[in-house]
Amino acid sequence: MAAFVTCARLRSACAGLLAAGFLAATVSTASAAPAPGGASLSEVQITASGVAAILTAQTAAGAKIDPASVKATIGGVAAPVTVQPIAQERRVAILLIDTSGSMGLAGMQTVTRAADAFLAAVPPDVYVGAVAFSTTPTLVAAPTRDRASVKSAIAALRSSGETSLYDGLATALAQLGPSGDRSFVLISDGGDTRSKRTLAQTMAALSASGARAQVVGFKTSESQASVLASLAKAGHGSVSAAGSSAAVSGALVSAAFTLAAQAFGSQIRVFVTSPPSAGGVKPLVVSAIAGGKAFTGRATVNLAARSEPLPSPSSASSALSTSSRAPASGVRPPMTASKGVLGIPVLLWVALVAIFLGLVGVVVALVAPAFVSSRRRRVESIEGYVNAEPLRPSERSMVTAISASLVSVGDKVMERRDSTPQTQLLLERADLPLRVGEWAVLRALAVVIGAAGGMFLLRGGSTSTVVGAFLGGLAGVFLPVIFLKFAASRRANKFERQLPDVLTLVASSLSTGFSLLQALDGVARDADEPSGKEFSRALAETRIGADLNESLGHLADRMDSKNLRWTAMAIDIQRQVGGNLAETLRNTAATLRDREALSRHVKALAAEGKLSAYILFALPIGLFLYMLVANPTYVALLWTTMIGIGMSAAGLISMAFGMFWMSKVIKVEV
């Protein structure tokens, strides 16, 4: 149900605005504010002919209302009344349960027994849900007719944390929905220590909703009877006080819950035809007899806001039967939503797959021109010589035109950045066939894909969606940079490991009588990657006029190789003063091998310290993620309380300082 509600919200933003407008119009045209106790009028609707409403009598034994005894007056004038059974109406009840630490173990046991009594007495056509509130409100069970699932969900509740009564009531009203017969049973001590809403805001929302309330006051050290009485008055209900004794309290709470369930059996829908002279804001009074006792329900209606003609009882029954089967957001079970993998609707899966394929197509369009085979390059060069003029833009494919436009925008963006030369150097070091503009476009796509993936993985509510998009966007910003630096560093390290063998090969070639350029050409042809490719580039620079030492310096800068800089310096000195270059290169290669062996020995000795640092850094993060899934209410204290925020900040600072200290301890320069 939660997944369906979330998907419905994502697909129906406009429908949500329409529903909000409808709710506001309903509040303005019919304000149900009956006196507490006795009977109540809910789902009040103003039509062109009169008023339609649901009359609920709070009878101790759940006696039925006598249809013949129903009478009504509008503005003090008797009005004709037509009665219809309530069996076809949509009826929803929410059990609103206080699970704060003040309830204790005995209180939760009492709540479980009372909920069982309620579920046993409520009619089978009523949708029943449960909302628990402690530090934060939680939807325990979405409204459903499956009594067993609601019973097991309530039995698993535990007492802990503070109290957010007003926020919990707002969550319950959201689950009840804007239409139909709605009611909730609240059990609490009336205390509130964590809600973002105030009592006045909660009472206004409760009065405007038209939902019925049955409030059970559970006596604790934080009891506030006046708050519970105010909520009961705003919800057209009454307060039942539970005693301090566990046995007495359990009996009273169970009786109150049973009474609230039996009230569903004492309901009828009434259609009141307003007198011709009636208009404006008038009091509506409906009286009836149930179980030999008279009940009266009152509401204030605005007859000036008339809409559609009043339906007849038969057509009303048919319409109400149809509406009772229509799904309502947050209340009724999704009967038409086709579920797919992971409980996600099939249409949403189709949309996600389409977005993914589109993004893959854009990436392929951007990257494909860079990965051109050598055969294709030769063919294109021949075509360039044969054709008198280059291909016109109209002859290019649409994909190529779009990719060229995006890359052009990326080039313009990168021109204004100081980090562009460093990015270009990293791309060359990693041997990625990309321009800086293409890299900028790929990074932008990574941000979009990361944000979409974060929203999908952390779906559930508006806050979770925003957090998911933010975290996914951050991943899209930093992960490509981390990948580029990792690829460049890996290739540079491989070049460093190959350099002693390259120098040995050059020294051997020099000993056999080859010149230095001939020896380097042999390296370019015979050495493994990346040495072969990089020395081939250096030789290409030399052939077009650059000095050999200058080309080797460019190679050392491109691969960030200190060893090659020293080698180039040795070659330059030998060319100036003379000497045996082959022997010099052999000595240099031996020195590099000794340094590499010493470096690996140091890494082996520091491996234990590095592993300890990684474990100490990952342990609190892993434990936090586990607790976030296993017990989110417990771990939520870290960012919902001032003490928790302080502890979180202190922990992060300590972890940063510890990682910095351990990195300095285990880092040894060779």
Protein Blocks (a to p, Z undefined) as FASTA:
>chain_A
ZZmmmmmmmmmmmlmmmmmmmmmmmmmmoccdddeehiacehiacdfklccdddddddfk
lpacdfklpccdeehiacddddddfklpccdddddddfbfklommlmmmmmmmmmmmmmm
pcfkbccdddddffbccdfbacdfblklmmmmmmmpccedjddfklmmmmmmmmnopgdj
dddddddehiafkbfbdfklmmmmmmmnopacdddddddfkbcfklmmmmmmmnopacdd
ddfblklmmmmmmmmmmmmmmmmmmccdddddddfkbgcjddddddddeehiacdddddd
dfklccbdcddfklmmmmmmmmmmpccehkaccfkbccdehhiafklmmmmmmmmmmmmm
mmmmmmmmmmccfklmmmmmmmmmmpmbdcdfklpcfklmmmmmmmmmmmmmmmmpcklm
mmmmmmmmnopacdfklmmmmmmmmmmmmmmmmmmmmgobfmlmmmmmmmmmmmmmmmmm
mmmmmmmmmmmmmmmmmmmmmmmmmmmmmmnopafklmmmmmmmmmccfklmmmmmmmmm
mmnopafklmmmmmmmmnopaklmmmmmmmmmmmmnopafklmmmmmmmmmmmmmmmmmm
mmmmmmmmmmmmmmmmmmmmmmmmmmmmmmmmlmmmmmmcfklmmmmmmmmmmmmmmmmm
mmmmmpccZZ
